[in-house]
Amino acid sequence: MRDTRTDWIQTYTGVHFRPFDPAPEDVRLEDIAHALATKNRWTGHAREPISIAEHSLRVAWRLAEVGCSPSTQMAGLLHDAGEAYLPDVASPVKGLIRVTRAGGLGDIGFAEAEVDLLFCIYRGLGLPWLCPEVLSMVKLADLELLVTEARDLMHGTDEWPCEVATPLRGEIIPMDWHEAESTFLYHFNRVLIGCKREAAGE
């Protein structure tokens, strides 16, 4: 039967996905990797385009570098996965946006909707939800990449939270979106193996 609702987006794989009424069975890893690889960070204002997929990879790599568990690395890889289905909204704007939930459940903030969507993505990918300790480690790595990107791709770090996180060594030279997409998929499956071993106590 034809879908007559209009609150969906069509994904890369052809799924009708409802960002504000998401269903775990509609989540596809291929959709996430492709969308994040073709969306730019910094709302498109970086000197050279850097994809959300590459940023996510670099967060996961940073967590691996400091010895975090595979499940924490996976959290880093997927921390912006909701942006596969929602716009990458700049933080000063995000706090001002409210969205209407399906089924007459009232309005919530855009950031809350992102959390609901990420929870759905985790369910759809068969992954356990995140604990506060993991979230704090991911947040620090995310900030470290933010100030590193600001140094290498924006106008320096003076206006960014370098008192919280310092830029990483090595210059970021962005990869093209095809490489970002394929590397994201490869790394997800590689880290997933580690997550399964971790869950089994190996």
Residue pairs with C-beta under 8 A, 6 or more apart in sequence:
3 16
5 18
7 18
7 20
7 21
7 102
8 16
8 17
8 18
9 16
9 17
9 18
9 19
9 85
10 16
10 17
11 17
11 28
11 31
11 35
11 85
12 28
12 30
12 31
12 34
12 35
13 28
13 30
13 31
15 26
15 28
15 31
16 26
17 26
17 31
17 85
18 26
18 102
19 85
19 86
19 113
19 117
20 99
20 100
20 101
20 102
20 113
20 117
21 101
21 102
21 103
22 85
22 116
22 117
22 120
22 121
23 120
23 124
24 120
24 121
24 123
24 124
25 124
26 124
27 120
27 121
27 123
27 124
27 125
28 124
29 125
29 185
29 188
30 185
31 84
31 85
32 78
32 81
32 84
32 121
32 184
33 53
33 181
33 184
33 185
33 188
34 84
34 181
35 83
35 84
35 85
36 51
36 52
36 53
36 56
36 80
36 81
36 83
36 84
36 180
36 181
36 184
37 51
37 52
37 53
37 54
37 177
37 178
37 180
37 181
37 184
38 51
38 177
38 181
39 51
39 52
39 83
39 84
39 88
40 46
40 49
40 50
40 51
40 52
40 88
41 50
41 51
41 52
41 55
41 88
41 149
42 50
42 149
42 153
42 154
43 88
43 90
45 154
46 149
46 153
46 154
46 174
47 153
47 154
48 153
48 173
48 174
49 174
50 149
50 153
50 172
50 174
51 174
51 175
51 177
51 180
52 80
52 83
52 88
53 177
53 180
53 181
53 183
53 184
54 174
54 175
54 180
54 183
55 80
55 145
55 149
56 76
56 77
56 78
56 79
56 80
56 81
56 184
57 77
57 180
57 183
57 184
57 187
58 145
58 172
59 76
59 77
59 79
59 138
59 141
59 142
59 145
60 73
60 74
60 76
60 77
60 187
60 191
62 76
62 141
62 144
62 145
62 168
63 72
63 73
63 75
63 76
63 137
63 138
63 141
64 73
66 141
68 76
68 137
69 194
69 198
70 191
70 193
70 194
70 195
70 197
70 198
71 128
71 134
71 195
71 198
71 199
72 134
72 137
72 138
73 191
73 194
74 127
74 188
74 191
74 192
74 195
75 130
75 134
75 135
75 137
75 138
76 138
76 141
76 142
77 184
77 187
77 188
77 191
78 118
78 121
78 122
78 125
78 127
79 118
79 138
79 142
80 88
81 118
81 121
82 114
82 117
82 118
82 121
85 117
86 110
86 113
86 114
86 117
89 97
89 110
94 110
94 111
95 109
95 110
95 111
97 109
97 110
98 107
98 108
98 109
98 110
99 107
99 108
99 109
99 110
99 113
100 106
100 107
101 107
101 108
101 113
108 116
119 129
122 128
122 129
122 130
127 195
128 199
130 138
140 164
140 165
143 161
143 164
143 165
144 165
144 166
144 167
144 168
145 168
146 160
146 161
146 165
147 157
147 160
147 161
147 162
147 165
147 166
147 167
148 167
148 168
148 172
149 172
150 156
150 157
150 159
150 160
150 167
151 157
151 167
152 171
152 172
153 172
153 174
157 167
175 183
